[in-house]
Amino acid sequence: MAVIELDTANFESTIQDNAFVIVDFWAPWCGPCRSFAPVYEKVSADFPDIVFAKLNTEEHQAIAGHFQIRSIPTLMIFREQIIIFSQAGALPEGSFRDLLTKAGELDMDDVRRQIAEQSNAQA
């Protein structure tokens, strides 16, 4: 699947309509973003069940602000509309592949249970 460009019109629906989405928050002036882009594209071809998306933080500052993006590139993984990973910095290809494999192996029922427990503890 090709990497899709996100904007205000499709960001929410992309997250809501897909079980596994990774978003690369980037900007055209960012050197590390430009050097990570070919890795992101290459790895996307090997994970057809994941939606690979990019959001230009310069053009969509409100979305970047909502997710408190302070450094780019930042990778954010959504599984079943839950953010399970968010980290600034480009990853080497092998680490990126490992991250996606581990994210896919997470037991989302367990993740939801842990979130519920944290919410109850804070209440």
C-alpha positions, 0 to 999 in steps of 0.5 A, a space after each residue: 500500500 502506498 503511503 498516504 498524505 494526511 490533512 484535516 479532511 482525512 486524518 480522523 477518518 483514517 484513524 477511525 476506519 483502520 485498525 493499525 495506522 502509523 503516522 510520520 509527522 514531518 516537515 519539508 525543511 527537516 533533514 532527518 525527516 527527508 532521510 527517513 522518508 525512503 526507509 518509511 516508504 520501503 518498509 511500508 511495502 512489507 506491511 500491507 495490513 498497516 496504513 502508513 501515513 504522513 502529516 506535514 506539520 507545517 501545513 497542518 499545525 493544528 493537528 500537530 499541536 493537538 498531538 503535542 508534536 514538539 520534534 520531528 520526525 515523530 512516529 505515532 502508532 494507532 491500534 484500534 484508535 489507541 495511541 500505543 507508541 509515540 516517539 521523536 526521531 528517525 529509526 534505522 530500518 531494522 529497528 523500525 521493522 522490529 517496532 512494527 512487528 512488536 506493535 502488531 503483536 500487542 494484545 489490544 484487550 490487555 491494552 484496553 484493560 490497562 487503560 481502564 485500570 489507570 482511569 479507575 485509579 485516577 478517579 
